[in-house]
Structures are given as structure tokens and as C-alpha cells.
Amino acid sequence: MTEKIKILTLGDMPLSPSGVGTQSRYIFEALLKTGRYKISSFGGAIKHAEYKPIKTETYGDDWVIYPIDGFGNPELVRSIIRNERPDVLWFMTDPRFFGWLWAIEDEIRPLMPMVYYHVWDNYPYPKFNRPFYLSNDVVVTISKVTAEIVKNVTPEVEHHYLPHAVDGDIFKHYGDTKCDKMRKDNFKHWENDKFLFFWNNRNARRKMSGSLVWWFKEFLDKVGHNKACLLMHTEPKDPNGPNLEALIQELGLTNGEVMFSTNKLSPPDLAALYNMADCTINISDAEGFGLATLESLSCETPIITTMTGGLQEQVTDGKNWFGIGIEPASKAVIGSQEVPFIYEDRICKEDFLNAMTKMYEMHKKERRELGKKGRQHVMKNYNFKNFEKQWIELIDQIHEKYGSWDTRKHYVPWTFKEVA
């Protein structure tokens, strides 16, 4: 019997509903379904009730999840490598969280390839990331923006563009009759057929949740407070964002103009919300990909979104549009000690209000046509079947090309440099 290929993964808790967690789970399950892989996952980025290893009913010993704080540390990685001898190390999320991992690449890469699933939100080219990219055998990029960045910053590193995907069998259109019934059942207090805008994001600063609510009030002042509703699937008192409950009190939006969905939802229940909505909104000033808008398009619900990061490749294929894309009104250069510079894309209020008004006044038939084209775009470029197939093929190729432990290939632990 052939021994299974062992993968060590680092990133968000793969059973969590975050975008990183969801996509990680999709990748891991695709590999596990082949019967040729075993996976050990560090499940980070959330607070855990307990820290006992977790096994799923479906995969048993083939997938063990270790709840951790943060994303791990050198000692945890060394322990797993020593005890489990993985063949590939795969990790995903913002590079700011993995400096400690790249610092010990000289211990890891002689034994196995490092594969980084990477996203970067915006330009200018982050040349300060070059040492990080060089510390991997393979960089896989989530968006076309990230792909171009990696290609230009480190052309010598093997890189592949493999964007996020959604399960089109779950995120699909339910049909107009069923959608109308769901709206009537869930919004019985509505006296008319209100226009429903949907927002599904973490209530964090870059998501522009405060601006969204503030501007939505101005939109209602224009069209009438009983004509539209904003449903926000988020935590209104998230410490990383504004107190949205206090905001709607301040603005007098206390008659159901803004509603909150705070419970964790299963994918089918989330798909139902997209189906009930007339339009999904994302106006983040920085967004690597934006899974909610992709899910919305898969459900044939058009989107209003910022032309930034991965969002821009969702709303248009360069020829057709599947909603309304808003160009940034300003590109402020922001930064920190870890990220010296990056553009922050801000849209202006007038452009956003115009987009909302255009979507609101659009005939229902035209919106439906936008949604149908959006679904076709998702199924062509971000479909689940190809996503699984491409990840399986890529990991197979990486294991074959680079080997591990006694079969390790193509890793040279030194470089020649000319000294003046």
C-alpha cells in the first residue's frame, strides 16, 4: 500500500466561516477525497474553548486539526515536523503573520517544499515582500492583482494563479417564485416590496461599514425610508469596527431601515439571504478577493463593489459587467512599520449614492440579466470543480517535482554573491 502524502497546513481555523477558513477547508477536502493525502492543520486566528486535537467524522485520522492561538510558532512547527514528518508545508494568509515562519525556512526547506497561498490587496509593487516570496518553493496567488505583483517582485519564484471558488450547487439561484415566498415569509412586516441591499462582511475598519450606514441614510432620504432596507450580516459591536447599533440610533434608522443578521449561518442559509437580496454591496478600501460578492454572483444577485483587489475581476471580465464597479476617488498611500507603503482605495459618497440609485431604479428584468451573466462568469472562471481539480494537480506536481526528506530536490541552501 502506497504511503499517503502528508501535508502540514497553517492558517485560519479551517472549520471557521472566515473566507480564509472556508477556502482552506475546500482545498483540504479536495485533497482528502482522493484518498492519497493526510493533513495536519494548525487552526488559528480565533479564540478556542479548548485546545484538544479535532478530527472530523468524515476523514478521521487523515485530518487532524490542532487549535492554536495566532498562527503558530517555531516550536510548534518543529514539533510537528519531528513527530509527523510532513511532505509539504502549506500556509495561507497575510504575510505579516508569517515572518517567524520564513525566519526558520533554513530548517524546513531542506526537508520539504514550502507552498504559500498568497493575497496582496493593492499596488505599488511591495518590493519589501521580496525576501518573503523568495523563502518559498511555490507561491500560489488568489487574485490577478496578486499574480502580477508576485511575477514582478520575484519572477524567479514558481508562481500560479488559482483564485477562490464557490460551490455552485449550494450558492445558486432558487427561482423567482421561491425567492418571493422567502421574502414574504421572512419580512412579513413589510408593507411594500422593499428593495433589499445585502452586506456580508466582518465589521472592521477597512470594510467601510460606518460609511455604508451613513451614506445609506442619505440614499433613503432621497428615495424614501420605506422603499429600501440594508441587511448587514455582521457583528455590529465588533471591536475592530464602529458600533453600528449606536450609529443607527444616531441616524434615526430605528424602524427597520437597517437590520442585522448576527447568527453564524450554514452555507445554504447564507445562500438564501443572497437569493432574497436585490443587490449585494462591498465597498472595502482594501480587499484581497471578497468572497461574499462571488457567492452573491453565484446566486445570480448582482453586486455594487469597489474596483480594488480581487473585487474588480468579479464585477467585470473586461468586457461584460455583472453589477456596478466604482472606481476609487482617491488612492492614499498608507503604511506601517511592517508594510511601508500600500494604496488605500477610497470611493466618494456621490459615486456610491449614484451606484445605489442606478441599481434601485434598474428594471427587475435588467437586474436579473446582470445576475444571470454573473453566475455564468463565476461558473466559467471560479467554479468549484476546477478549483478542486487544479489544487489536487498542483499539490501532486509540487510533491513530484520537489520531493521531501530523502527525495528532496531543487533546494539549494546557499547563494553566490559578488562582494565588491
Sequence and secondary structure as in RCSB ss.txt:
>XXXX:A:sequence
MTEKIKILTLGDMPLSPSGVGTQSRYIFEALLKTGRYKISSFGGAIKHAEYKPIKTETYGDDWVIYPIDGFGNPE
LVRSIIRNERPDVLWFMTDPRFFGWLWAIEDEIRPLMPMVYYHVWDNYPYPKFNRPFYLSNDVVVTISKVTAEIV
KNVTPEVEHHYLPHAVDGDIFKHYGDTKCDKMRKDNFKHWENDKFLFFWNNRNARRKMSGSLVWWFKEFLDKVGH
NKACLLMHTEPKDPNGPNLEALIQELGLTNGEVMFSTNKLSPPDLAALYNMADCTINISDAEGFGLATLESLSCE
TPIITTMTGGLQEQVTDGKNWFGIGIEPASKAVIGSQEVPFIYEDRICKEDFLNAMTKMYEMHKKERRELGKKGR
QHVMKNYNFKNFEKQWIELIDQIHEKYGSWDTRKHYVPWTFKEVA
>XXXX:A:secstr
    EEEEEEEE TTSSSHHHHHHHHHHHHHHHTTSEEEEEEEESS  S    EE TTTGGGEEEEE STT  HH
HHHHHHHHH  SEEEEES GGG HHHHTTHHHHTTTS EEEEE     S  GGGHHHHHT SEEEESSHHHHHHH
HHH TTSEEEE    B TTTS    HHHHHHHHHHH TT SS  EEEEEES   GGGTHHHHHHHHHHHHHHH T
TSEEEEEES TT TTS  HHHHHHHHT TTTTEEEE S   HHHHHHHHHH SEEEE  SS S  HHHHHHHHTT
  EEEESSTTHHHHHB SS BSEEEE  SEEEEE  SSS  EEEEE  HHHHHHHHHHHHHS HHHHHHHHHHHH
HHHHHHSBHHHHHHHHHHHHHHHHHHH  GGG  S  S       
